[in-house]
Amino acid sequence: MNELHVTHVLWLGESGALPAFSGAENHLWILLPALRERGVDVELLVLLWKSNEEIEARLRQLRATGVRVTLLQVDTRRRWWLGGLRFPRHIALLADALRARRDRIIHLHLDYFIQPLAACLAGCKTVGFSIHNDEEWFQRIWARLWLRLLDARTVGYIAISERVRRYYIEMARLSPAKVRRVYYGVSPWSASASPREMRQRYKIPSKRFVIGFVGRLAHQKNLPLLINAMRRLPNMHCVIVGDGMERERIHAAAADMPNIQFLGFQPEAHKIIPAFDVFCLPSRYEGLGLVLIEAMLSRVPIVASRAGAIPEILQQGKYGRLFDSGDVDGLVAQLKYVRAHSEEMARVADDARRYALETFTVASMAEQTIDVYRTWLARSKGASGAP
């Protein structure tokens, strides 16, 4: 496998209420060691703007697996925004780092401006993207034109769901052959405590029907809808785990509601999910929803919106109850249904766990990603006329 030399590029840093690690970052901490175990020469090139103890610990953890980690310290005190382009002086910094890696596969994440421009300036031969979300801004005219321009310098893409794949193909007007769907892989974990003990630890009412959410407090997740639903369900208790840019707005909306509890950011939030009677994801859009897989592996019933890739992950409602995105009546009805049909939902949760164990595996993710890299290399060699 030593013919594969791959550098992943990622922005990382602490930014107020915005957690440093979300779905894409956690995904890479699983993918990169799995690639390394399979003989890929893999490196993570981090544009680091502000570190903290969690970031330092996670970087040490990644290095301990044999993944090479290179840090580019960047200064973000002065920001220049122009059509989405920020920190332009960092383009030169990253380009200089990539110039020494121009013959490696360059795998970009979560940045459609600085990273690809730097890769272009550096003369990188094999540049690919992971598409982690069905971003709403992809629909804007300027964005669609920009994505189309980027495609000329891109050998291929990995989409984390079929929904994201189709959406990005349509927005950027790409050849379907250039975009491969590779699901996230998740390793099952051992429970550190029983659901009862988790409720005691976090002071979650032991005798209430508990609805749980884990994720960023962001526009995408549509938490005001869940709060509105909880106003109509005073006998149920809601636990919201996470932090984000909309923290103050969301806390204010629930300030007079004793049946809503905020736990803030928790480093191992997925381990709290078994304490819930139902997991709720009311998102406006969703590229995959890693927390859905975590809920499935936790054997917890799911209620989620028909947004983005959620119906795909839940197999059109086979492994969770769905409601129309933005429909508070539908959300209330589904939460009531789960409570009233506990035995049925327990069977659904068991089936969902089996499906998740078979479908979202680390081995499958790693092998498919390696296959994509070989395709990218063949494509770039063909484009350059190499023998």
Secondary structure, 3 states (H helix, E strand, C coil): CCCCEEEEEEEEECECCECCCCHHHHHHHHHHHHHHHCCCEEEEEEEEEECCHHHHHHHHHHHHCCCEEEEEECCCCCCCCECCECCCHHHHHHHHHHHCCCCCEEEEECCCCHHHHHHHHHCCCEEEEEECCCCHHHHCHHHHHHHHHHHCCCCEEEECCHHHHHHHHHHHCCCHHHEEECCCCCCCCCCCCCHHHHHHHCCCCCCCEEEEEECCCCHHHCHHHHHHHHHCCCCEEEEEECCCCCHHHHHHHCCCCCCEEEEECCCCHHHHHHHCCEEEECCCCCCCCHHHHHHHHCCCCEEEECCCCHHHHCHHHCCCEEECCCCHHHHHHHHHHHHHCHHHHHHHHHHHHHHHHHHCCHHHHHHHHHHHHHHHHHHHHHHHCCC
